[in-house]
Amino acid sequence: MNRFEEEASETNTAVEALRASRPHLVDTMRLIYVKGVGIKETARQTQLAESTIKAHLEQADHAVANWLTDNQPGNVHASARS
């Protein structure tokens, strides 16, 4: 597996880890990044304001980044946050 595939796999694992606790973020990311429908169409489909969709994307970005940081090999603080 090359580095790109490894990073993609790690990111997918981070996103899936959000599914149980923050499914609305996963749904927003799926519509935006997988289906490519854009913010306006995501807002329409979910019946939320565009500003809410943007906030969801920002929250998802932070949550994924935190998960990736916490789950790096050798991170002794990972279990303390979970």
Buried (B, 14 or more C-beta within 10 A) or exposed (E): EEEEEEEEEBBEEBBEBBEEEBEBBBBBBEBBEEEEBEBEBBBEEBEBEEEBBBBBBEBBEEBBEEBBEBBEEEEEEBEEEE
